[in-house]
Structure formats: structure tokens, C-alpha cells
Amino acid sequence: MQLINQSEVQRRLDMLKEQDLYIHLEMTTGAYAAHRDSSKHPAATFITNAIIRYSHGSISETGGPYRVGLKMNEGWIYSEGLTHYEETETDRLIMAGHDSQGKLIVSLQLSPQPF
């Protein structure tokens, strides 16, 4: 994975809009590590292979960490704290946010095929 290139991610968001896509969205603030440090509040979110369709997608926060918002007919999906994307993917958009130790904090993935 590479640091997010904002214009490239925006190009890919534009390319994927107005089609049925599978989404993988994951966030953790220490749910996996709470047993080692009781001061961490264990919180996590996970959804995978749900089908969405968005009419507008945008990436914001120049310089990062970034936020991606997806506007759908009936609401919004957004993910904040994204730092990296997989530049070798051509059909899917895979993004992640890592903390200063390189641990995964958030992941947002969009694909025309299930994960």
C-alpha cells in the first residue's frame, strides 16, 4: 500500500459511482488489544459484502489523514482517518488508515465483485 494520492483516489471514486458495488468497511479503536490495556475503550465496526450504489463520492482533508464520503439515494457512508490505498488494484478501490505504529485503524473497500 502507498500513501493516498488524493487525485488518484478521487478518479477511482468517480469511476465506480452509479453502479452496484460491494463494500467492506471496518474500524477499530483497540477492540483487538483491549485485553492488554484496560484503558483502551474497545470499539469496532465491521460490514462486508453489502451492496451499495452511490451518486457522488469524494475524498477530502488535503494532506491526510483523509475522509471519503459516499452519497447514496437514502443517506451517506463516510470513513475518516484513511492514510493508504492499494495502487496496484484496477477494478477495486482499497483504502486503509494506519496509526503511528502501522496498525490498522480503518479500512474502506469498494468492488464490483464480493470480497
RAVEN-V632393 format. One record per backbone hydrogen bond with DSSP energy under -1.0 kcal/mol. NH is the residue of the N-H (numbers start at 0). CO is the residue of the C=O. If there is no record, write none. Layout:
# RAVEN-V632393
nh=NH co=CO
nh=NH co=CO
This chain:
# RAVEN-V632393
nh=1 co=84
nh=3 co=82
nh=8 co=4
nh=9 co=5
nh=10 co=6
nh=11 co=7
nh=12 co=8
nh=13 co=9
nh=14 co=10
nh=15 co=11
nh=17 co=53
nh=20 co=51
nh=21 co=110
nh=22 co=49
nh=23 co=108
nh=24 co=46
nh=25 co=106
nh=26 co=44
nh=27 co=104
nh=28 co=42
nh=33 co=29
nh=35 co=32
nh=36 co=32
nh=39 co=36
nh=44 co=26
nh=46 co=24
nh=49 co=22
nh=51 co=20
nh=54 co=70
nh=55 co=70
nh=57 co=68
nh=59 co=66
nh=63 co=60
nh=65 co=81
nh=66 co=59
nh=67 co=78
nh=68 co=57
nh=69 co=76
nh=70 co=55
nh=71 co=74
nh=74 co=71
nh=76 co=69
nh=78 co=67
nh=80 co=65
nh=81 co=65
nh=82 co=95
nh=83 co=95
nh=84 co=1
nh=85 co=93
nh=92 co=109
nh=94 co=107
nh=95 co=83
nh=96 co=105
nh=98 co=102
nh=101 co=98
nh=104 co=96
nh=105 co=96
nh=106 co=25
nh=107 co=94
nh=108 co=23
nh=109 co=92
nh=110 co=21
